[in-house]
Amino acid sequence: MFNFPKKQNKEELPPENLEQALVIFKNLEDKIGELSARLDKLEKAEQCFFQKLGLVRFNPFKEMGGDQSFSLALLDKNNNGFIITSLSSRQGNRIFAKPLAKGASTYQLSEEEKQAVEQAKNFTES
């Protein structure tokens, strides 16, 4: 009827009667309930985790070689997060951060920042 694995200690032996089998199933039911509650908690928490990213490297100044500047967008499941832009020049480096809500910012975004946000919105795990 039931194919229970044979174990060494008495508590893990196959049930000898229906009452013991019901106790085993009740314990399994409790464990499944605990796991379900933990999964629900994780699913709620994941809403706030950064899950999407977009990175665009660019050269804003023609006198410098290479794409040393960048815009990095980090978004959660609902496209909330922020974008960080680093502008490198011979005189130094400037870093800007702008908040994003539903993939948009109240601050004006450069073309490179818009590209990074779009990349992040369309991000899929490979």
N, C-alpha and C positions, 0 to 999 in steps of 0.2 A: 504494500500500500504506500508507505513512505520510505524513501531511500535515504535514511539519515546516515551521515558518515560516522564511522566508529572512531572514538577518541579514547585516550588513555584514562583520564580521570572520570569518576562516577557522574559528575554533573553534566558531562558532555556526551554521555552514552545515549543511544536511541531510547525514546520513551517506551516504557513497558505497557502503558495503557493510555486510554483516551484523555484522562485527566492530566497526565504529564505532557501529552502532546498539546493540549490546550494552554497549559502554562508556557510552553515554549513559544507557541504562536502569540500569546499575549505579550511576552517579552519582545518578540520581533515587532509586534505592532507598536509597542512603546518606543523602540529604537527608531522605527520608521517615522513616528511622530516627532521625535527629537531632531532627526535629520531634516525633515520637512520644515520645521521651525527655523533651523539654522540656515537652510537654503533661502527661505523667505527673507531672513535678516540680511543675507549677502546680496540678494537681488535688490533690496531697498538701498543698501549701501553703495552698490555699483553705480547708481545714478550719479553719484558725486565724483567718481574716479575719472581721471583723464583717460579717455579711450581712443581719441583721435588726435592725429598730429599732422601738421603741414609745415614744410621747410622750404624756403626759397632763398637761394644765395644770389647776390647781385653786386654790381659795381656802380655805385651812385656817382662816382667822380671819375671823369675820363683820364685824369692825370695819374691815377693809380692802376696798376695791373692786377688782374685776378679778381675773383668774386669774394672779397673779404667781408663784405657786409651780408647780413641775413635777417630774415623775418621768420619767427617760429610761432606757430599757433598751436595751442593745446586746448582741446575741447572735451567736455564730458558727453554723455549719451544724448543730452538735450541741447548740444551745441553751445553750452555756457563754458566760459573759461577766460583765457587772455591771449594776447599776442605780444611777443617781445621782439623788438627790432634793434639791431646793433649796426650802427653806421661807423665804418672805419675810414679814417683819412690819415694823411701824413701828420697832422697836428694831434691826433688822438682818436679816441673811440667814444661814441655817445650811444647810450642805451635808453630805449623808450619802452614802456609797457602800457598796454591799453586793454581795458576789460571788454569782454565779449558776452553778450546775452542773446541767446538764440541765433548765434552766428553773426550778429551785428554789433557795432560799437557806437557809442554816443560821440566818440572822437572820429575825426576824419581819418580814413585809412589810405595809405599810399597804394599804388598799383601792386607792388610786391607783397604788401600786407594782405590785400584782397586775394591775391593768388594763394598765399599761405592758408588763409581762412577757407577758401574753396577746396584746396587739397585736403585740409583737415575734415571738412564736412563730408567729403567723398572717400575718406580713409577706410580701407578694409584691411583686415589682418590677412597676411599671406601665409 
